[in-house]
């Protein structure tokens, strides 16, 4: 045979091809989920009114709450706080 090829070609024997046909297909690549968009907001608490980032909403017993990250005053300056707050404490920018 020319070129060193046998009648099986480069595909291997029939047994090899049958065995490969029963191998599970590789998992398709997973799409990275898009993060939810962040929204700027104003957060009003006992510490005053400060800018915040609204991360997501949830409904608890018929009342909406927003998960926000916002600064609060600290004796040493500011700290960031992440918390769920009632929608009434959040205003759009």
C-alpha positions in Angstrom: 0.0 0.0 0.0 1.2 3.5 -0.8 2.1 5.9 1.9 2.1 3.3 4.7 -1.7 3.4 5.0 -3.6 0.1 5.5 -7.2 -0.4 4.5 -8.4 0.9 7.9 -6.9 4.3 7.1 -6.3 6.6 10.0 -9.5 5.7 11.8 -8.3 2.5 13.4 -9.9 -0.9 13.5 -13.7 -1.4 13.5 -13.5 -2.3 17.2 -11.7 1.0 17.9 -14.3 3.0 16.0 -17.2 1.3 17.8 -15.6 1.8 21.2 -15.1 5.5 20.4 -18.7 5.9 19.3 -19.8 4.8 22.9 -17.7 7.3 24.7 -19.6 10.2 26.2 -19.4 13.4 24.3 -17.3 16.1 26.0 -19.3 18.7 27.9 -19.9 21.8 25.9 -18.2 24.9 27.3 -20.3 26.7 29.8 -21.3 30.2 29.2 -20.3 32.6 31.9 -23.6 34.1 33.2 -23.9 37.8 32.9 -23.8 39.5 36.2 -26.9 41.5 37.1 -26.4 45.2 36.4 -25.4 47.3 39.3 -27.5 50.5 39.8 -26.5 53.6 41.7 -29.0 54.6 44.4 -29.3 56.8 47.5 -29.5 55.0 50.8 -31.2 56.7 53.8 -30.6 55.3 57.2 -30.1 56.6 60.7 -26.5 57.5 59.6 -27.9 59.9 56.9 -28.3 59.8 53.2 -25.3 58.2 51.3 -24.7 56.9 47.8 -25.0 53.2 47.3 -24.9 50.3 44.8 -28.1 48.3 44.4 -27.1 44.7 43.7 -30.5 42.9 43.6 -34.1 42.9 44.7 -36.2 40.4 46.6 -39.8 40.2 47.7 -40.3 39.2 51.3 -43.9 38.7 52.4 -45.1 41.2 49.8 -42.6 43.9 50.6 -39.6 44.7 48.4 -36.1 44.9 49.7 -32.9 45.8 48.0 -29.5 44.3 48.6 -27.1 47.3 48.7 -23.5 48.2 49.4 -23.1 51.7 50.9 -20.7 53.6 53.2 -21.4 54.3 56.8 -19.5 56.6 59.1 -17.0 54.9 61.5 -14.9 56.5 64.2 -11.9 55.8 61.9 -13.5 57.1 58.7 -15.9 55.1 56.6 -16.7 51.4 56.3 -18.7 49.6 53.6 -21.8 47.8 54.6 -23.7 45.3 52.6 -27.3 44.7 53.7 -30.9 44.1 52.7 -32.9 47.3 53.2 -36.6 48.1 52.7 -37.3 49.7 49.3 -38.6 52.8 51.0 -35.0 53.6 52.2 -33.7 53.5 48.6 -34.0 56.2 46.0 -32.8 56.3 42.4 -30.0 58.6 41.5 
